[in-house]
Amino acid sequence: MIAFLLRYVWDVLWPTIDWLFGLVYGKRSLQRICDGQSGGMRTSAVAKHLNQSRLQVIRKYTTASNVDIDEGVTAILKNEGLSAGEQPVYANELRQALVHICGVSDLVAELDALRSSYDKSNTEHEEHLMALWNLLQPDTPLSSRITKQWDSVGFQGDDPATDFRGMGLLGLLNLHYFASEHNDQARRVLSCSHHPSLGYSFAIVGINMTGLAMELLRSGPLREHFYATLAEDQRPAVKDFHELYCYIFCSFNQFWQDAKPDNVMAFSRVRDEFRQALLEKLSNPNTAALPLSSANY
């Protein structure tokens, strides 16, 4: 209730406050943002500014997918009492920010589509699963499709398909990308997961990291990484999310080893602590650009 009242007061007073700032500084809030910041920090500030708008038609540009960028620039500038023709510099800077903001929203929509259920009758799904085994255990052939051997790479049962219920196909694609593109690092993490006292279920934790990455991307914090790293007019791709996932999984593995939990029952606590550490890193403009390279995994 208090939060609702504060939001209501802010919605009512902000236009007047912004108008007064405009009189004092000769510029509206969006102009002050564009003048005062650049790169990812500007994009982040523009996103925050749009999200604080009292108009849903403006707030939607922070989360909507398949947005017409030029149409969005025109609508946002009009709401600010500006026009692209009269303010070409601000229009261009806003456009650059909106390409990144909406590009991340498009990525979220694409990733959500990949969260479709794992389908054992789908040949492509099964090929990815079998390839994952061969990448992680190249010297050990599977005795059959359904076997207790899956436990050695961290699945819970004889049929790993049942473990993809939460993240669907995306959980498998993340694991497969990690094992195929960063095989040495993936097998090193798998080896760590077999530690006699600090071990954990590799695949299950990997799927959990997919969930964490999606949560932070959808809610906002991981957007800061993309805002800080995307080149001008560049939009993030699924491959970029895969790389982010590899970094998060490897970072969690190190965090787990350093935490030295008594047993795997401490997973939820350690995961929450890791999540908080990651949030702190993403909230700092100096560290929001996560170091995505094999050397840092």
N, C-alpha and C positions, 0 to 999 in steps of 0.2 A: 504493500500500500504506500509506504513512504517513498519507495523507488518510483512508483507511478506518479505520485504528486510532484516529486522533484523533476521528473521528465516533463510533466505538464507545465510546470513553472518555467523550465528551460525553453520549451517550445514556444511559450507565449512571449518571454522576454528577449530571447536571442535575436530576433529580427531588429528590435529596437537597439539592442546593444551593438549589433553589427553596423547598423546605420550610424550610431554615434561614433564608432571607431572610424567609419568611412569619412565622417566630417572632420575628425581630428587628423587622420593620416592621409586622407584623400584617396583611399583605396579600400575596396571591399575585401572581405576575409580571404577569398580565393586568390586575389591579387597579392595579398600579403604573404600567403603561403608560397606562391610561386616565386616571389621576390626573395624570400628568406631562406629557401632550401633548394636542394638540387638532388638529382638521382633518386635512389631508393627512399631517402628521407622525405623528399617531396611527394613521391607516390604514396607513401604511408600517411603523410599528413593530409593529402587530398582525399584518400579513402576514409580517414577518420572524419574529415569535414563533411563529406557526403553522407556518411552514416548518421551524423548528428542532425541532419536536415529534418525539419518537421513535416516534410512532404515525402510520402512514400514513392512518388514518381521520381524523386531524386535519390532517395535511399536505395532504391532497387539497383542502381548502377554498381553497388558494392558487392552484390551477390548474384545478379541475373546472368544467365548464359546467353550466347548468341545475340549479343547486343550490337546494334548498329552504332559504331563508334562516333561517326560524324553527327548522327542524330543526337547522341548523348551529349557531345560537346555543345551543340547548339542549345539543348534544353537546359543544361547546367549553367551556361553563361547567361541565358535569358533569366533564369532564376536569380542570378547574381546582379541583374540589371546591366549586363554587358552584352556585347555582340562580337562574333568572330571577326567581322569586317573591320570594326573599330579597334579591336584588341587582338591583332594576329599573333603577337608573341605569347600572350596568355592562352590563346586558343590552342596554339601548338604545344605548349607545355602541358596543358590539361589533356590534350589528345594523347601525348606520350604516357601520362599517368594512367589514363583510362584504358589504353591498350594493355598495360600490365595488370591493372585491377580486374578487368573483364577477362583477360587471358587466363588468370588463375581461376576465375569462376567457371570458365569453359573447361579447364582441366578437371575441376571438382566434378562437373557433370559427366565428363568422359570416364573418370575413375568410378563414379557411382554406377555407371552402366556396366563396368567390368566386374562389379560385385555380384553379378548374376550367379546363381547357384552352380556349383560344380556338377557337371553332368557326366556320369560314367559311360553313357552311350555316345558321348561326343568324342570322336576320334582325336581331335586336336587337344582337348582337355587331357585325355589319357596319355597322349604323346608327351605333353609337358610334364606330367607326373613321372612317367618312366624316365624321361631325360633328367629330371631332378635327381632321381636315384643314381643314375649312371655318372652324373657329375660329382656327386658327393661320395659315392662308393664305387669308383671305377674298377676296383679289383675284386668286387664281390657281386656276382650275378644274383638277381632275385630268383628264388625258387618257384614263385608263382605270383600272380597279381595280388592276391590276398594272402598275406603271410605275416608272421610275427617279426620278420626282419625289418619292417618299417619302423619298429621301435628304436632301432639303432640310429635313425636320423631324426628321432624326436616326435614321431606321431604316436597317438594314444592307443590306437587299436590295430587290428590286422588289416583294416581297409582305411587308408588315409583320407578317402573321399569324405568320410563323416566329420573330419576335423576342419573342413573348409566352410562349415555352415555359417559362421559369423561373417567372414570376409569374402566368401564365395571365390570365384576364379581369381580375383585380384590378389588374394593371399598366396595362391600358387604362383602367379606370375611374378610377384615380388621375390619369392624364394628362388624361382628358376632364374630370374635375371641375376640375382646375387651369385648363384652357383655358376652361371655361365660366363658372366662378364668379369667377376672378381673371384675366380675359383680358389686361388690360394687363400684369400681372406675368408671365404666361406668355409673352407675345410679347416682353417685354423679355429674359427668360431665353433664349428662342429666338434673339434677336438676338445676345446675348452668345456663344451657342454657335457663331455664325458668324464670330467674331473670327479674323482671319488667322493669328495666332500662339497665341492662347489658346482656340481653338475646341475643341469636342467634339461628340459625337453626342447631340443633345437627347433624343430618345426613348429611346435605349439607356441613357443616364445616368438618365433619369427612372424607367425600369423598375428600374434598379439601386437607386435610392433607395427604391422600394417594398420591395425585398428587405431593405434596411438597416432600414427602419422596422419591418417584420415581425419581423426578428431581435431588435431591441431591445425590442419589445413582448412577444414571447414569452419572452425570457430575463429580463425584469424591468425594466431601466432606464427604458423609456418608460412603464411603469406609474406611475412616480413623478409624471409630468406629469398623468396623470388623477387620481391621488390628491390632487394639490395644487389641481386646478381644478374638480372635480365638486362640484355643490351637494348638500346633504343629500338622500339617497334618489334621486339622479340616477344613471342608468346611461349609459355612453358609447354612442354610436351610430356607424354606419359613416361618417356625415357628419363626426363628430369626428376620425376617423382620416384622412379626406380632407384636412381642414384641417391636421392635423399633418404630413401628407405635403407639402402646399404649402409649409409653413414649412421643412421639411427640405430640399426641393429648392432653394428660393430661397437658403437659408443655404449649401448646398453650392456653388451657383453663385458666391456672393460669396467663399467660402473659396477656390475654384479661381482666381478672378481675382486675389485677394490673394497666393496662393502663386506665381503666375507660373511654372508648370511649363514646362520646355523644350519638351515636346510631349505629345501625348495618351498616350504610353507611360508617363507618370508617374501615370496615373489611379489605379492600385492603391495607390501610396504616398500620394497626396493623400487618397484616400478613407479610408485607415486613419487618417491624421492628423485628418481631419474627424470620423470616428467617435469617436476618443479625446476630441476637444474637446467633442463632444456628450455623451459619457458624463460628463465632468467637470461639465458644466452640470447634467445630470440628477441627479448625486450630491449637489449642493449644494441644501439645502432653500430657499435664497433665490432660486435660479434654475431650480428644477425645473419651475415653471409657465412653460412656453415661451410667448412673446408671440405668440399666433396672431391676427394681424390684418393686413389688407392693408398697413397703414402700415409693418409690420415685415418685409414680404416683399421 
